[in-house]
Amino acid sequence: MITPTSTTDAAQPWWRGLTRYHWFVFIVASAAWFFDCLDQRLFSLARIPALNSLMVDAKPGEVQAAAKEVTAIFLIGWGIGGLIFGALGDRFGRAKMLTITVLLYSICTGLTFFSRTWIDFALLRMLTGMGVGGVFGLAVALIAETVPNNSRTGALGMLQVLSTVGNISAGLVKMLIDNMEIAGTITKGTGWKWMFLVGALPAFLVILIQKYLKEPEPWLKLKREGRLPTGSIFSPYAGLMKEARWRKNLFVGAVIASTGVVALWAIGEYGVDLQRNVFKTWYLADGVPADKVMAKVNMAVTYSYLLSMVGAAVGMWLFTKVASRLGRRPAFAIGFSLALVVTVLVYWKMNSPADGMWMLPLMTSCQLAVFAGFAIYLPELFPSRLRSTGTSFCYNLGRFAAAAGSFFSATLATKVYGQFGSPAMERYSAMTMCAIFLMGLAILPFAPETKDKPLPED
């Protein structure tokens, strides 16, 4: 069996030399992240229909405002879960905690089916977010510490590429349920409930994880030597803050990851909301009967979304290639620069369904490309005894920033740019928020280059 520190021919494809168990770990970790992303996208696609159903007496604009608030609550839960389960993963094991997080987010997503008010809907989304937030750091630590060094970049990049399959699956689930509503198979207006019920399926993955998945050898070695973090849940964070090297890496990684997370959740997520406004206006002006407009809008948004996920997969695959050949820092510099320019362009110029079919996929490709970098780069910044904690902290700190960004974009919309829910509001508040990409570019000169280096240890 090839260990994580063994080497093979660097010219070989990343998958050469992987054993059957390496593949098993990769598949299980990818499946956990696949279902995690499925859950995220089900929420993105179902939140407006859900709130329309739960807030029947809402005034114009209140549903859109509540959607941003619920998204912020979801992100806060995500951040809390990431911080907690990342530290627990270093103390008690990556495989064990991955089991718990998958179970938590799948059960709470399924329970969302029974929501009666927007308050219990938001509470269940917060609990779901805690499970969702724990998965990423645990999954990438498992892969990083299990596969050979020369396979690590490709395997972690592919983990993120495959996450788009979860996103695409969410779009296909929505199309299926929309058609079931149209056909009368399910009650009109309840499709969002069934979408969340689908999100309960990952609970079955727990059976596979519990029975066969083992802790990685670097973690087991630390356990045998008695070098794992002890004490309170915060003790791994104390270990990160105590040493200058890890403290610096924690700060750099957190800023880089926060840039991408804020850009996606406080800017990119509302591209669909802008599409709905723009497409509705365009179809009405084109003479489509008012009673058929929303059906055409929903179909156009869904097709644009599916194309966006294909674009995301391409973007993350290209980022992985650039990170492998040029290095992590150049890849992030290119990624953030392209995301800045393209996001501003899309929010400024998207005016029709035809625009949405290529503009939003292009924007998503640029915004999500850097997420492959988070999977590749963050575990390379920390030692085994603190890897899950450091990776989860960096990746999930951005959730709190993104939650703040959602509230801030709502403030921009209502206090600075006019009526909430209008196309102009969506455009200008998003374009203003694009300044976040400058933060990611500014931190890169201080980021260590980890290309072709083994995982760090004490």
Backbone hydrogen bonds, N-H to C=O, Kabsch-Sander energy under -0.5 kcal/mol:
donor,donor_aa,acceptor,acceptor_aa,energy
6,S,3,T,-1.6
12,Q,9,D,-1.7
16,R,13,P,-1.6
18,L,15,W,-1.5
23,W,19,T,-2.1
24,F,20,R,-2.0
25,V,21,Y,-2.7
26,F,22,H,-2.5
27,I,23,W,-2.8
28,V,24,F,-2.7
29,A,25,V,-2.7
30,S,26,F,-2.4
31,A,27,I,-2.5
32,A,28,V,-2.4
33,W,29,A,-1.9
34,F,30,S,-2.8
35,F,31,A,-2.6
36,D,32,A,-1.6
37,C,33,W,-2.6
38,L,34,F,-2.3
39,D,35,F,-2.3
40,Q,36,D,-2.1
41,R,37,C,-2.4
42,L,38,L,-2.4
43,F,39,D,-2.0
44,S,40,Q,-2.0
45,L,41,R,-2.5
46,A,42,L,-1.9
47,R,43,F,-1.9
50,A,46,A,-2.7
51,L,47,R,-2.5
52,N,48,I,-2.6
53,S,49,P,-1.8
54,L,50,A,-2.2
55,M,51,L,-2.0
58,A,55,M,-1.8
62,E,59,K,-2.1
63,V,59,K,-0.6
65,A,61,G,-2.0
66,A,62,E,-2.6
67,A,63,V,-2.4
68,K,64,Q,-1.6
69,E,65,A,-1.9
70,V,66,A,-3.1
71,T,67,A,-2.2
72,A,68,K,-2.2
73,I,69,E,-2.3
74,F,70,V,-2.7
75,L,71,T,-2.3
76,I,72,A,-2.1
77,G,73,I,-2.3
78,W,74,F,-2.2
79,G,75,L,-2.7
80,I,76,I,-2.5
81,G,77,G,-2.8
82,G,78,W,-2.4
83,L,79,G,-2.2
84,I,80,I,-2.3
85,F,81,G,-2.8
86,G,82,G,-1.8
87,A,83,L,-1.1
88,L,84,I,-2.1
89,G,85,F,-2.0
90,D,86,G,-1.2
91,R,87,A,-1.5
92,F,88,L,-3.3
93,G,88,L,-0.5
93,G,89,G,-1.2
97,M,93,G,-1.7
98,L,94,R,-2.3
99,T,95,A,-1.7
100,I,96,K,-1.5
101,T,97,M,-2.5
102,V,98,L,-2.2
103,L,99,T,-1.9
104,L,100,I,-2.4
105,Y,101,T,-2.4
106,S,102,V,-1.9
107,I,103,L,-2.2
108,C,104,L,-2.1
109,T,105,Y,-1.7
110,G,106,S,-2.1
111,L,107,I,-2.2
112,T,108,C,-0.9
112,T,109,T,-0.7
113,F,110,G,-1.4
114,F,111,L,-1.9
115,S,112,T,-1.9
121,F,117,T,-1.8
122,A,118,W,-2.2
123,L,119,I,-2.3
124,L,120,D,-2.3
125,R,121,F,-1.8
126,M,122,A,-1.9
127,L,123,L,-2.1
128,T,124,L,-2.6
129,G,125,R,-2.4
130,M,126,M,-1.5
131,G,127,L,-1.4
132,V,128,T,-2.8
133,G,129,G,-2.9
134,G,130,M,-0.9
134,G,131,G,-0.6
135,V,131,G,-0.8
135,V,132,V,-0.9
136,F,132,V,-0.7
138,L,134,G,-1.0
139,A,135,V,-2.9
140,V,136,F,-2.6
141,A,137,G,-1.7
142,L,138,L,-2.1
143,I,139,A,-2.0
144,A,140,V,-2.9
145,E,141,A,-2.1
146,T,142,L,-0.5
146,T,143,I,-1.2
147,V,143,I,-2.4
149,N,4,P,-0.6
149,N,6,S,-0.9
151,S,148,P,-1.3
152,R,148,P,-0.9
152,R,149,N,-1.0
153,T,149,N,-0.6
155,A,151,S,-2.5
156,L,152,R,-2.7
157,G,153,T,-2.4
158,M,154,G,-2.4
159,L,155,A,-1.8
160,Q,156,L,-1.3
161,V,157,G,-2.1
162,L,158,M,-3.0
163,S,159,L,-0.8
164,T,160,Q,-0.6
164,T,161,V,-1.3
165,V,162,L,-1.4
166,G,162,L,-0.8
166,G,163,S,-0.5
167,N,163,S,-1.5
168,I,164,T,-3.1
169,S,165,V,-2.5
170,A,166,G,-1.8
171,G,167,N,-1.6
172,L,168,I,-2.4
173,V,169,S,-2.7
174,K,170,A,-2.2
175,M,171,G,-2.3
176,L,172,L,-2.4
177,I,173,V,-2.6
178,D,174,K,-2.8
179,N,175,M,-2.2
180,M,176,L,-1.9
181,E,177,I,-2.1
182,I,178,D,-2.3
183,A,179,N,-2.4
184,G,180,M,-0.7
184,G,181,E,-0.6
185,T,180,M,-1.9
186,I,180,M,-1.1
190,T,187,T,-2.0
193,K,190,T,-1.0
194,W,190,T,-1.2
195,M,191,G,-1.8
196,F,192,W,-1.8
197,L,193,K,-1.7
198,V,194,W,-1.8
199,G,195,M,-0.9
200,A,197,L,-1.8
201,L,198,V,-1.9
203,A,200,A,-1.7
204,F,201,L,-2.1
205,L,202,P,-1.6
206,V,202,P,-0.7
206,V,203,A,-0.9
207,I,204,F,-0.8
208,L,204,F,-0.7
209,I,205,L,-2.2
210,Q,206,V,-2.9
211,K,207,I,-1.6
212,Y,208,L,-1.8
213,L,208,L,-0.6
213,L,209,I,-1.3
220,L,216,P,-2.1
221,K,217,E,-2.8
222,L,218,P,-1.8
223,K,219,W,-2.1
224,R,220,L,-2.5
225,E,221,K,-2.0
226,G,223,K,-1.0
227,R,222,L,-2.9
228,L,222,L,-0.5
235,S,232,S,-1.7
237,Y,234,F,-0.5
238,A,234,F,-1.8
239,G,235,S,-1.9
240,L,236,P,-1.8
241,M,237,Y,-2.3
242,K,238,A,-1.6
243,E,239,G,-0.8
247,R,243,E,-2.5
248,K,244,A,-2.6
249,N,245,R,-2.1
250,L,246,W,-2.4
251,F,247,R,-1.9
252,V,248,K,-2.7
253,G,249,N,-2.9
254,A,250,L,-2.1
255,V,251,F,-2.1
256,I,252,V,-2.4
257,A,253,G,-2.7
258,S,254,A,-2.5
259,T,255,V,-1.9
260,G,256,I,-1.4
261,V,257,A,-2.5
262,V,258,S,-2.8
263,A,259,T,-2.0
264,L,260,G,-2.1
265,W,261,V,-2.7
266,A,262,V,-2.6
267,I,263,A,-0.6
268,G,263,A,-2.9
269,E,264,L,-2.5
270,Y,267,I,-1.1
271,G,268,G,-2.0
272,V,269,E,-0.6
274,L,270,Y,-2.1
275,Q,271,G,-2.4
276,R,272,V,-2.3
277,N,273,D,-1.7
278,V,274,L,-2.9
279,F,275,Q,-3.5
280,K,276,R,-2.0
281,T,277,N,-2.1
282,W,278,V,-2.4
283,Y,279,F,-2.8
284,L,280,K,-2.2
285,A,281,T,-2.1
286,D,282,W,-1.5
287,G,284,L,-1.3
288,V,283,Y,-2.3
292,K,289,P,-2.1
293,V,289,P,-0.7
293,V,290,A,-0.6
294,M,290,A,-0.5
296,K,292,K,-1.6
297,V,293,V,-2.6
298,N,294,M,-2.9
299,M,295,A,-1.9
300,A,296,K,-2.5
301,V,297,V,-2.7
302,T,298,N,-2.2
303,Y,299,M,-2.4
304,S,300,A,-2.4
305,Y,301,V,-2.4
306,L,302,T,-2.4
307,L,303,Y,-2.2
308,S,304,S,-2.0
309,M,305,Y,-1.9
310,V,306,L,-1.6
311,G,307,L,-2.4
312,A,308,S,-2.3
313,A,309,M,-2.1
314,V,310,V,-2.1
315,G,311,G,-2.6
316,M,312,A,-2.6
317,W,313,A,-2.1
318,L,314,V,-2.5
319,F,315,G,-2.3
320,T,316,M,-2.2
321,K,317,W,-1.8
322,V,318,L,-2.5
323,A,319,F,-3.0
324,S,320,T,-1.9
325,R,321,K,-1.9
326,L,322,V,-3.2
327,G,322,V,-1.1
331,A,327,G,-1.4
332,F,328,R,-2.3
333,A,329,R,-2.4
334,I,330,P,-2.4
335,G,331,A,-2.5
336,F,332,F,-2.9
337,S,333,A,-1.8
338,L,334,I,-2.4
339,A,335,G,-2.3
340,L,336,F,-2.2
341,V,337,S,-2.0
342,V,338,L,-2.7
343,T,339,A,-2.3
344,V,340,L,-1.8
345,L,341,V,-2.0
346,V,342,V,-2.6
347,Y,343,T,-2.3
348,W,344,V,-1.6
349,K,345,L,-2.4
350,M,346,V,-2.1
351,N,349,K,-0.5
356,G,352,S,-2.1
357,M,353,P,-1.4
358,W,354,A,-0.5
358,W,355,D,-1.4
359,M,355,D,-3.4
360,L,356,G,-0.7
362,L,358,W,-1.6
363,M,359,M,-2.5
364,T,360,L,-2.8
365,S,361,P,-2.2
366,C,362,L,-1.8
367,Q,363,M,-2.8
368,L,364,T,-2.7
369,A,365,S,-1.0
370,V,366,C,-0.7
371,F,368,L,-1.3
372,A,368,L,-0.6
372,A,369,A,-1.4
373,G,369,A,-0.6
374,F,370,V,-1.3
375,A,371,F,-1.5
376,I,372,A,-1.9
377,Y,373,G,-3.4
378,L,374,F,-1.5
380,E,377,Y,-1.0
381,L,378,L,-1.7
382,F,379,P,-0.7
386,L,383,P,-1.6
387,R,383,P,-0.8
387,R,384,S,-0.7
390,G,386,L,-2.9
391,T,387,R,-2.7
392,S,388,S,-2.3
393,F,389,T,-2.7
394,C,390,G,-2.4
395,Y,391,T,-2.4
396,N,392,S,-2.5
397,L,393,F,-2.3
398,G,394,C,-0.7
399,R,396,N,-1.4
400,F,396,N,-0.8
400,F,397,L,-0.8
401,A,397,L,-1.5
402,A,398,G,-3.0
403,A,399,R,-2.6
404,A,400,F,-2.4
405,G,401,A,-2.4
406,S,402,A,-2.4
407,F,403,A,-2.1
408,F,404,A,-2.7
409,S,405,G,-2.9
410,A,406,S,-1.9
411,T,407,F,-2.0
412,L,408,F,-2.8
413,A,409,S,-2.2
414,T,410,A,-2.4
415,K,411,T,-3.0
416,V,411,T,-0.7
416,V,412,L,-1.4
417,Y,412,L,-3.0
422,S,419,Q,-1.6
426,E,422,S,-2.0
427,R,423,P,-2.4
428,Y,424,A,-2.5
429,S,425,M,-2.2
430,A,426,E,-1.5
431,M,427,R,-2.4
432,T,428,Y,-2.0
433,M,429,S,-1.9
434,C,430,A,-0.9
435,A,432,T,-1.5
436,I,433,M,-2.1
437,F,434,C,-1.7
438,L,435,A,-1.3
439,M,435,A,-0.6
439,M,436,I,-0.9
440,G,436,I,-1.1
441,L,437,F,-1.9
442,A,438,L,-2.1
443,I,439,M,-1.3
444,L,440,G,-0.7
444,L,441,L,-0.5
446,F,443,I,-1.7
447,A,444,L,-1.7
450,T,448,P,-0.5
453,K,450,T,-1.8
